[in-house]
Amino acid sequence: MAHPFVWYELMTSDLAAARAFYAAVVGWTPNRYPNGDLEYYLMMPPGETMPAVGMMTLPDEARQNGGAPGWIGYVGVPDVDAATDQARAGGARVHREPADIPDIGRFSVLADPHGAVFCLFAPRGGSQGPCEQKNAPGQVGWRELYAGDGPQAFDFYAAQFGWTVDHDMDMGPMGVYRIVAADGVPMGGIMTKPPQIPAPHWLYYFNVAGIDAALERVKNGGGRVLNGPMDVPGGSRIAQCVDPQGAAFALVAPAGQG
């Protein structure tokens, strides 16, 4: 069994502003999660009873170590401790050793051999979410790694999580864009980052009903559009953005929708 992403989280410098921004842009409804002194919000997609992502204030420890607002994804594994040791042996850097989230599960924070940060997660009780492509508005529809070296990055993640090649797309001067799959289901892409992107990182795409209208909401809310909108193979229209606190994210919608 391959291990897909099972959760996504925004760590931000202004939690109230971020909640309002993404509620307007993506359509999420904030729902505070009772977790002691930690102010944590589950963001609910339109018409759904299960959250799509979480949000919290960037911890002081992360700030002191140079951390900045950003989105992070959690890959589900059966055993966080064993998976952390395996990733470390494969060249990953461990930013936070395995630790428990009371009543929720166990996690660790790592960076792949080129520096892109991700988390490992095992829920209490051992059940994991399915590997599926969720196309409804408000869900995470795609994941994309801008890697220091695309082929090397794929080899690392394939060795850790069992991901496989769905197919490669030749993008000419931009190189090869590799579609990766977990258990045969396409779940994201990996490519060597272009020079203008300063550091390797994962980028997460949020589904919206229409790109053009969503980008107007991004700009009206104080965010910036970095690239797009553009049509991509498969019948989607995408754009990459930055929120008002500096966290990168992306949007995806069916092509032809305003």
PAVEX-602175 format. One record per residue (C-alpha): residue number from 1; x, y, z. Coordinates in Angstrom, 2 decimals. Layout:
N
+------+---------+---------+---------+
| resi |      c1 |      c2 |      c3 |
+------+---------+---------+---------+
|  NUM |       X |       Y |       Z |
...
+------+---------+---------+---------+
This chain:
258
+------+---------+---------+---------+
| resi |      c1 |      c2 |      c3 |
+------+---------+---------+---------+
|    1 |    0.00 |    0.00 |    0.00 |
|    2 |    1.28 |    3.45 |   -0.93 |
|    3 |    0.91 |    6.34 |    1.50 |
|    4 |   -0.82 |    9.54 |    0.31 |
|    5 |   -1.25 |   12.93 |    1.90 |
|    6 |   -3.99 |   12.85 |    4.55 |
|    7 |   -4.01 |   16.39 |    5.99 |
|    8 |   -2.99 |   19.98 |    5.22 |
|    9 |   -2.26 |   22.81 |    7.61 |
|   10 |   -1.57 |   26.52 |    7.41 |
|   11 |    0.83 |   28.02 |    9.94 |
|   12 |    0.38 |   31.76 |    9.78 |
|   13 |    1.43 |   35.00 |   11.47 |
|   14 |   -2.15 |   36.35 |   11.65 |
|   15 |   -4.71 |   33.62 |   12.23 |
|   16 |   -7.79 |   35.85 |   12.23 |
|   17 |   -6.80 |   37.51 |    8.95 |
|   18 |   -5.95 |   34.17 |    7.33 |
|   19 |   -9.31 |   32.68 |    8.31 |
|   20 |  -11.14 |   35.60 |    6.76 |
|   21 |   -9.01 |   35.58 |    3.60 |
|   22 |   -9.44 |   31.89 |    2.80 |
|   23 |  -13.10 |   31.92 |    3.78 |
|   24 |  -13.62 |   34.55 |    1.10 |
|   25 |  -11.34 |   33.03 |   -1.54 |
|   26 |  -12.03 |   29.29 |   -1.18 |
|   27 |  -15.38 |   29.31 |    0.61 |
|   28 |  -14.26 |   27.57 |    3.80 |
|   29 |  -16.17 |   28.05 |    7.05 |
|   30 |  -13.90 |   28.24 |   10.16 |
|   31 |  -14.74 |   25.89 |   13.02 |
|   32 |  -12.60 |   26.24 |   16.14 |
|   33 |  -11.23 |   22.93 |   17.39 |
|   34 |  -11.18 |   22.55 |   21.20 |
|   35 |   -7.51 |   21.87 |   21.98 |
|   36 |   -6.62 |   23.50 |   25.29 |
|   37 |   -4.73 |   26.75 |   24.89 |
|   38 |   -3.91 |   26.13 |   21.22 |
|   39 |   -6.10 |   28.19 |   18.90 |
|   40 |   -6.71 |   25.77 |   16.03 |
|   41 |   -9.35 |   25.99 |   13.32 |
|   42 |  -10.80 |   23.31 |   11.07 |
|   43 |  -11.86 |   24.78 |    7.73 |
|   44 |  -15.07 |   23.26 |    6.40 |
|   45 |  -15.79 |   23.09 |    2.64 |
|   46 |  -19.18 |   24.26 |    1.39 |
|   47 |  -21.89 |   21.77 |    2.29 |
|   48 |  -19.48 |   19.30 |    3.92 |
|   49 |  -19.36 |   17.95 |    7.46 |
|   50 |  -15.67 |   16.94 |    7.35 |
|   51 |  -12.88 |   19.55 |    7.33 |
|   52 |  -10.49 |   19.93 |    4.41 |
|   53 |   -7.58 |   21.69 |    6.16 |
|   54 |   -6.51 |   23.18 |    9.47 |
|   55 |   -5.05 |   26.53 |   10.51 |
|   56 |   -2.97 |   27.67 |   13.46 |
|   57 |   -0.57 |   30.43 |   14.47 |
|   58 |    3.05 |   29.80 |   13.51 |
|   59 |    4.69 |   28.48 |   16.70 |
|   60 |    7.39 |   30.58 |   18.38 |
|   61 |    9.84 |   27.70 |   18.00 |
|   62 |    9.36 |   27.73 |   14.23 |
|   63 |    9.73 |   31.53 |   14.05 |
|   64 |   12.97 |   31.40 |   16.04 |
|   65 |   14.34 |   28.82 |   13.60 |
|   66 |   13.55 |   30.97 |   10.56 |
|   67 |   10.11 |   29.57 |    9.81 |
|   68 |    7.69 |   31.71 |    7.83 |
|   69 |    3.94 |   31.43 |    7.15 |
|   70 |    3.21 |   28.51 |    4.87 |
|   71 |    1.16 |   25.43 |    4.09 |
|   72 |    2.40 |   21.99 |    5.07 |
|   73 |    1.10 |   18.55 |    4.08 |
|   74 |    0.95 |   15.38 |    6.17 |
|   75 |    1.67 |   11.99 |    4.63 |
|   76 |   -0.13 |    9.14 |    6.36 |
|   77 |    2.05 |    6.25 |    7.54 |
|   78 |    1.39 |    3.24 |    9.79 |
|   79 |    4.29 |    4.01 |   12.16 |
|   80 |    5.64 |    7.56 |   12.45 |
|   81 |    8.76 |    6.57 |   14.38 |
|   82 |    9.79 |    3.91 |   11.88 |
|   83 |    8.95 |    6.13 |    8.88 |
|   84 |   10.93 |    9.02 |   10.40 |
|   85 |   13.99 |    6.81 |   10.87 |
|   86 |   13.63 |    5.50 |    7.33 |
|   87 |   13.36 |    9.01 |    5.88 |
|   88 |   16.39 |   10.14 |    7.88 |
|   89 |   18.37 |    7.20 |    6.51 |
|   90 |   17.24 |    8.24 |    3.02 |
|   91 |   18.69 |   11.73 |    3.42 |
|   92 |   15.81 |   13.67 |    5.01 |
|   93 |   16.39 |   16.19 |    7.77 |
|   94 |   14.20 |   15.82 |   10.84 |
|   95 |   12.96 |   19.21 |   12.03 |
|   96 |   10.83 |   17.73 |   14.80 |
|   97 |   11.18 |   14.25 |   16.20 |
|   98 |    8.03 |   12.11 |   16.52 |
|   99 |    5.57 |   13.45 |   19.09 |
|  100 |    2.00 |   12.82 |   20.14 |
|  101 |   -0.98 |   15.07 |   19.51 |
|  102 |   -3.24 |   14.21 |   22.47 |
|  103 |   -6.27 |   12.14 |   21.41 |
|  104 |   -5.41 |   12.67 |   17.70 |
|  105 |   -2.29 |   10.79 |   16.67 |
|  106 |    1.47 |   11.01 |   16.26 |
|  107 |    3.48 |   13.18 |   13.88 |
|  108 |    6.95 |   14.36 |   12.89 |
|  109 |    8.23 |   17.22 |   10.72 |
|  110 |   10.88 |   16.62 |    8.07 |
|  111 |   12.53 |   18.13 |    5.03 |
|  112 |   13.38 |   16.00 |    2.02 |
|  113 |   17.02 |   15.84 |    0.84 |
|  114 |   16.59 |   19.10 |   -1.10 |
|  115 |   14.80 |   20.97 |    1.71 |
|  116 |   11.07 |   20.72 |    0.93 |
|  117 |    9.20 |   20.37 |    4.23 |
|  118 |    6.48 |   17.81 |    4.90 |
|  119 |    5.04 |   15.93 |    7.89 |
|  120 |    4.37 |   12.31 |    8.72 |
|  121 |    1.20 |   11.35 |   10.55 |
|  122 |   -0.39 |    8.26 |   12.08 |
|  123 |   -3.82 |    8.75 |   13.64 |
|  124 |   -4.72 |    7.28 |   16.97 |
|  125 |   -6.32 |    3.92 |   16.27 |
|  126 |   -4.46 |    3.42 |   13.00 |
|  127 |   -7.09 |    4.35 |   10.39 |
|  128 |   -6.06 |    6.53 |    7.43 |
|  129 |   -7.98 |    8.57 |    4.91 |
|  130 |   -8.33 |    7.19 |    1.38 |
|  131 |   -6.12 |    8.17 |   -1.54 |
|  132 |   -8.54 |    9.92 |   -3.82 |
|  133 |   -8.79 |   12.97 |   -6.02 |
|  134 |  -11.40 |   15.29 |   -4.52 |
|  135 |  -12.84 |   17.67 |   -7.10 |
|  136 |  -15.53 |   19.41 |   -5.05 |
|  137 |  -15.03 |   23.11 |   -4.20 |
|  138 |  -13.10 |   23.64 |   -0.99 |
|  139 |  -11.18 |   20.37 |   -1.20 |
|  140 |   -7.47 |   19.95 |   -1.90 |
|  141 |   -7.41 |   18.98 |   -5.55 |
|  142 |   -3.70 |   18.63 |   -6.33 |
|  143 |   -0.22 |   18.63 |   -4.80 |
|  144 |    2.93 |   19.80 |   -6.54 |
|  145 |    6.60 |   19.59 |   -5.56 |
|  146 |    9.04 |   22.16 |   -6.89 |
|  147 |   12.13 |   20.06 |   -6.24 |
|  148 |   15.82 |   20.78 |   -6.20 |
|  149 |   16.13 |   17.88 |   -8.64 |
|  150 |   12.93 |   16.31 |   -9.91 |
|  151 |   14.16 |   12.76 |  -10.65 |
|  152 |   16.10 |   12.54 |   -7.39 |
|  153 |   13.12 |   13.85 |   -5.43 |
|  154 |   10.81 |   11.28 |   -7.01 |
|  155 |   13.24 |    8.51 |   -6.10 |
|  156 |   13.24 |    9.68 |   -2.48 |
|  157 |    9.46 |    9.80 |   -2.14 |
|  158 |    8.97 |    6.56 |   -4.05 |
|  159 |   11.36 |    4.80 |   -1.68 |
|  160 |    9.65 |    6.25 |    1.38 |
|  161 |    5.98 |    5.94 |    0.44 |
|  162 |    5.66 |    3.60 |   -2.52 |
|  163 |    4.63 |    6.29 |   -4.98 |
|  164 |    4.80 |    5.36 |   -8.66 |
|  165 |    5.03 |    7.13 |  -12.01 |
|  166 |    1.67 |    7.67 |  -13.69 |
|  167 |    3.21 |    9.47 |  -16.67 |
|  168 |    5.72 |   12.18 |  -17.59 |
|  169 |    4.93 |   15.39 |  -19.47 |
|  170 |    7.66 |   17.16 |  -21.46 |
|  171 |    7.34 |   20.89 |  -20.79 |
|  172 |   10.18 |   21.91 |  -23.10 |
|  173 |   12.57 |   24.43 |  -21.51 |
|  174 |   10.87 |   23.91 |  -18.12 |
|  175 |   11.81 |   20.23 |  -18.12 |
|  176 |    9.76 |   17.16 |  -17.26 |
|  177 |    6.65 |   17.27 |  -15.11 |
|  178 |    6.12 |   13.87 |  -13.50 |
|  179 |    2.61 |   12.83 |  -12.46 |
|  180 |    2.89 |   10.56 |   -9.42 |
|  181 |    0.35 |    8.10 |   -8.09 |
|  182 |   -0.42 |    6.40 |   -4.79 |
|  183 |   -2.07 |    3.00 |   -5.19 |
|  184 |   -2.54 |    3.77 |   -8.87 |
|  185 |   -4.42 |    7.05 |   -8.26 |
|  186 |   -2.73 |   10.23 |   -9.64 |
|  187 |   -2.23 |   12.55 |   -6.66 |
|  188 |    0.36 |   15.15 |   -7.59 |
|  189 |    3.27 |   16.29 |   -9.69 |
|  190 |    7.02 |   16.62 |   -9.22 |
|  191 |    9.32 |   18.82 |  -11.28 |
|  192 |   12.72 |   20.47 |  -10.93 |
|  193 |   12.04 |   23.98 |   -9.74 |
|  194 |   12.76 |   26.88 |  -12.13 |
|  195 |   15.55 |   29.28 |  -11.10 |
|  196 |   13.14 |   32.04 |  -10.07 |
|  197 |   11.71 |   29.88 |   -7.29 |
|  198 |   14.12 |   30.40 |   -4.39 |
|  199 |   13.76 |   27.09 |   -2.54 |
|  200 |   12.19 |   23.65 |   -3.00 |
|  201 |    8.69 |   23.37 |   -1.56 |
|  202 |    5.35 |   21.63 |   -1.81 |
|  203 |    2.45 |   23.64 |   -3.23 |
|  204 |   -1.19 |   22.71 |   -2.58 |
|  205 |   -4.09 |   23.46 |   -4.95 |
|  206 |   -7.53 |   24.28 |   -3.56 |
|  207 |  -10.61 |   23.64 |   -5.68 |
|  208 |  -12.81 |   26.61 |   -6.55 |
|  209 |  -15.81 |   26.87 |   -8.85 |
|  210 |  -14.14 |   29.40 |  -11.16 |
|  211 |  -10.58 |   30.73 |  -11.34 |
|  212 |  -11.19 |   34.26 |  -12.59 |
|  213 |  -13.70 |   35.13 |   -9.87 |
|  214 |  -11.49 |   33.51 |   -7.22 |
|  215 |   -8.47 |   35.56 |   -8.32 |
|  216 |  -10.48 |   38.74 |   -7.93 |
|  217 |  -11.21 |   37.63 |   -4.35 |
|  218 |   -7.50 |   36.97 |   -3.82 |
|  219 |   -6.60 |   40.50 |   -4.92 |
|  220 |   -9.48 |   42.12 |   -3.03 |
|  221 |   -8.37 |   40.31 |    0.12 |
|  222 |   -4.78 |   41.55 |   -0.07 |
|  223 |   -3.19 |   38.49 |   -1.66 |
|  224 |   -1.09 |   38.38 |   -4.84 |
|  225 |   -1.37 |   36.35 |   -8.02 |
|  226 |    2.07 |   35.02 |   -8.96 |
|  227 |    1.24 |   33.04 |  -12.08 |
|  228 |   -1.83 |   32.47 |  -14.18 |
|  229 |   -4.59 |   31.89 |  -14.77 |
|  230 |   -3.75 |   29.25 |  -17.35 |
|  231 |   -5.32 |   26.15 |  -18.84 |
|  232 |   -3.49 |   22.87 |  -18.23 |
|  233 |   -3.86 |   19.35 |  -19.68 |
|  234 |   -6.77 |   17.43 |  -18.24 |
|  235 |   -9.35 |   20.21 |  -18.53 |
|  236 |   -8.36 |   22.40 |  -15.58 |
|  237 |   -7.53 |   26.06 |  -15.12 |
|  238 |   -4.99 |   27.00 |  -12.46 |
|  239 |   -3.20 |   29.90 |  -10.79 |
|  240 |   -0.50 |   30.24 |   -8.15 |
|  241 |   -0.87 |   32.86 |   -5.42 |
|  242 |    0.44 |   34.20 |   -2.12 |
|  243 |   -1.82 |   35.10 |    0.79 |
|  244 |   -1.48 |   38.43 |    2.70 |
|  245 |    0.82 |   36.83 |    5.29 |
|  246 |    3.16 |   35.40 |    2.64 |
|  247 |    2.05 |   31.75 |    2.40 |
|  248 |    2.08 |   30.29 |   -1.12 |
|  249 |   -0.98 |   28.39 |   -2.37 |
|  250 |   -2.67 |   27.58 |   -5.65 |
|  251 |   -6.18 |   27.35 |   -7.02 |
|  252 |   -7.70 |   24.96 |   -9.56 |
|  253 |  -11.07 |   24.95 |  -11.32 |
|  254 |  -12.61 |   23.32 |  -14.39 |
|  255 |  -11.53 |   25.05 |  -17.58 |
|  256 |  -14.16 |   27.33 |  -19.02 |
|  257 |  -15.55 |   28.33 |  -15.62 |
|  258 |  -15.34 |   32.03 |  -14.73 |
+------+---------+---------+---------+
